[in-house]
């Protein structure tokens, strides 16, 4: 086998799931090699599959991270097979095994059947998938995210967690809770794979139902927005109609999931010390964000005031903390057959595992969804090409970067769908999230600040969208304090 460590050091920065922005690896250390094929399974003798667990060291203060890389090993690639190649030396080809159906097949079968492999152990007690006897058809989904998803037989989804941390991944943990609660708002969990990570174990993958013919909430929103642009010069839309009716149902679905998680995972009453810790955490994230996104600095006083106000919120009557989604937005919900399904319960990928597994306020999820409607409304790609807002337009006065009839319709669209979501949520939860003004505003700011940093790192041309939200919220806070 070629020098795996050096080959991966060169290959990893080109992968969409690897957080390479400003953190190019300087050294890769191979921790474990877990074989999963052939082990008596279908692949030919000249095909091997292993899961490499590696620690990647970064320069300076970049630290280190542990990742898994499922690898295929062949003497040569057959015609028609074009997976990402890691290295090719001395008659050996190393490549990403998730792009090879001949290797995905035994991996999925072992997870589904609960059959162990050296160093890898499927979760027991899950129903498995109904797999055909022939070799499974599979293909990686071409979406940019922190993990890799493989579509199997157009019926199942194998989600491979690239970044590994000791303990149970929140995506698996929350799905197990929802399965115990009998939830119908999430795809069915069929199997999972854990594996050795030093002296601990980590979640390597989950196998779940694939929701066919579903449309992502983000795409549904953009489709409706294009229609709104066409209607901007006509009569205003009737309240509660069209996509707003679907969003009302989305609010209901999220509230049902929160209720199921509260029953299955338990709740913890909010205390004064808890709100103080929440405020301190938000402020610490903001102070760290100023280094990477100095455009936030003009709004620092108002943002700090919003977080300081959290410490003084009376805790009596607050929703208790519980397990939540943790990274909820329109890209994490699927619309199919008049129903909504919620997916990807991993939480914010850059947050430490202990934070993602902690009980939190449901307002974190609500704020994430409300921010997503604002994001969609002010995303340039949603506007007609002739009226799209230039990415370099400065944001002034705290208002969204919009103008003219289309800009007004866009602002109204965001407000209408935010109201519909909250109304749907309140219909199931019994209380409207907008009643918790100080806490909701703080969560909205915390999310918008996170988005500014994320876009500054990855898509600078989009950073104006969350920055406008920070400016708008900061202006509201300043006016409120003056009054």
URPEQUI-V707349 format. One record per backbone hydrogen bond with DSSP energy under -1.0 kcal/mol. CO is the residue of the C=O (numbers start at 1). NH is the residue of the N-H. E is the energy in kcal/mol with one decimal. If there is no record, write none. Layout:
co->(CO/CO)
nh->(NH/NH)
e->(E/E)
This chain:
co->(2/3/4/5/6/7/8/11/12/15/18/20/27/29/32/34/37/38/44/48/49/49/50/51/52/53/53/54/55/56/57/57/59/63/65/66/67/69/70/71/72/73/74/78/84/87/89/92/93/94/94/95/96/97/100/100/101/103/104/105/106/107/108/109/110/117/119/120/121/129/137/139/141/148/149/150/151/152/152/155/156/157/158/159/160/162/169/170/171/172/173/174/175/176/177/178/179/185/188/190/191/192/193/193/194/195/197/200/201/202/204/205/206/207/207/208/210/215/216/217/218/219/220/221/222/223/224/225/226/227/231/238/241/242/243/244/245/246/247/248/249/250/251/252/253/254/255/256/257/258/259/260/261/262/268/271/272/273/274/275/276/277/278/279/280/281/282/283/284/285/286/289/293/294/296/297/299/300/301/302/303/304/305/310/315/321/322/329/330/332/333/334/335/336/339/341/348/352/353/360/361/362/363/364/365/366/367/368/369/370/371/372/373/374/379/380/384/390/396/400/403/404/405/406/407/408/409/410/411/412/413/414/415/416/417/418/419/420/421/422/423/425/426/432/433/435/436/437/438/439/440/441/442/443/444/445/446/447/448/449/450/451/452/453/454/455/459/460/462/463/464/465/466/467/468/469/470/471/472/473/474/475/476/477/478/479)
nh->(4/7/8/9/10/11/12/14/15/18/20/23/57/55/53/51/49/41/47/73/36/37/71/34/69/31/32/67/29/65/26/27/62/58/56/164/54/52/97/50/95/48/93/81/96/94/92/89/74/86/87/72/99/100/103/104/105/107/108/109/110/111/112/113/115/120/196/117/194/131/153/151/143/160/141/158/139/155/156/210/152/208/150/206/148/68/173/174/175/176/177/178/179/180/181/183/182/342/209/128/207/123/204/205/121/202/200/197/167/195/161/193/159/190/191/157/212/335/220/221/222/223/224/225/226/227/228/229/230/231/234/241/244/246/247/248/249/250/251/252/253/254/255/256/257/258/259/260/261/262/263/264/265/266/321/275/276/277/278/279/280/281/282/283/284/285/286/287/288/289/290/293/296/297/299/300/303/304/305/306/307/308/309/313/318/268/360/332/218/343/217/341/215/339/336/334/351/356/357/322/364/366/367/368/369/370/371/372/373/374/375/376/377/378/382/383/387/393/399/402/407/408/409/410/411/412/413/414/415/416/417/418/419/420/421/422/423/424/425/426/427/429/430/435/436/437/440/441/442/443/444/445/446/447/448/449/450/451/452/453/454/455/456/457/458/459/462/463/465/467/468/469/470/471/472/473/474/475/476/477/478/479/480/481/482/483)
e->(-1.0/-2.0/-2.6/-1.9/-1.5/-1.7/-2.9/-1.6/-2.3/-1.5/-2.4/-2.2/-3.2/-3.2/-2.6/-2.9/-2.7/-3.0/-1.9/-2.3/-2.7/-1.6/-3.6/-2.8/-2.8/-2.9/-1.6/-2.8/-3.1/-1.9/-2.9/-1.4/-2.1/-2.8/-3.4/-2.8/-2.7/-2.2/-2.2/-2.4/-1.9/-1.9/-3.4/-1.7/-2.7/-3.0/-1.8/-2.1/-1.9/-2.4/-1.5/-3.0/-1.6/-1.9/-1.8/-2.3/-2.0/-1.4/-2.8/-2.3/-2.1/-2.0/-2.8/-2.4/-2.1/-2.0/-2.2/-2.7/-2.4/-1.3/-2.8/-2.7/-2.1/-3.2/-3.1/-2.8/-1.8/-2.3/-2.5/-2.8/-3.0/-2.3/-2.7/-2.0/-2.1/-2.1/-2.5/-3.1/-1.6/-2.4/-1.7/-2.6/-2.3/-2.2/-1.6/-2.6/-1.2/-3.0/-2.8/-2.2/-3.2/-2.7/-3.0/-1.7/-3.2/-2.2/-2.2/-2.8/-3.1/-2.3/-2.2/-2.9/-2.9/-2.7/-2.1/-3.0/-1.3/-2.9/-2.3/-2.4/-2.3/-2.4/-2.2/-2.4/-2.2/-1.5/-2.1/-2.5/-1.7/-1.7/-2.2/-1.5/-1.3/-1.0/-2.4/-2.1/-1.5/-1.8/-2.4/-1.6/-2.5/-2.6/-2.0/-2.3/-2.3/-2.5/-2.3/-2.5/-2.5/-2.2/-2.1/-2.6/-2.8/-1.4/-2.6/-2.2/-1.9/-2.2/-2.3/-2.5/-2.4/-2.6/-2.2/-2.5/-2.5/-2.1/-2.1/-2.8/-2.1/-1.7/-1.5/-2.7/-2.1/-1.8/-1.9/-2.1/-2.3/-2.8/-2.0/-2.1/-2.0/-2.5/-1.9/-1.7/-1.9/-2.2/-3.6/-2.2/-1.3/-2.6/-2.8/-2.6/-2.2/-2.2/-2.6/-3.0/-1.7/-1.9/-1.8/-2.7/-1.6/-2.1/-2.9/-1.8/-2.1/-2.6/-2.6/-1.4/-1.7/-1.6/-2.6/-2.6/-2.3/-1.8/-2.2/-1.4/-2.0/-1.5/-1.5/-2.1/-1.8/-2.1/-2.2/-2.2/-2.2/-2.3/-2.2/-2.0/-2.1/-2.6/-2.1/-2.2/-2.3/-1.9/-2.2/-2.2/-2.5/-2.4/-2.5/-2.7/-1.8/-3.0/-2.2/-2.3/-1.6/-1.1/-3.3/-2.6/-2.0/-2.4/-2.5/-2.6/-2.7/-2.3/-2.5/-2.8/-1.9/-2.3/-2.2/-2.0/-2.5/-2.9/-2.2/-1.9/-2.3/-1.1/-2.6/-1.1/-1.9/-1.9/-2.0/-1.4/-2.4/-2.5/-2.5/-2.8/-2.8/-2.3/-2.0/-2.3/-2.5/-2.5/-2.3/-2.4/-2.2/-2.4)
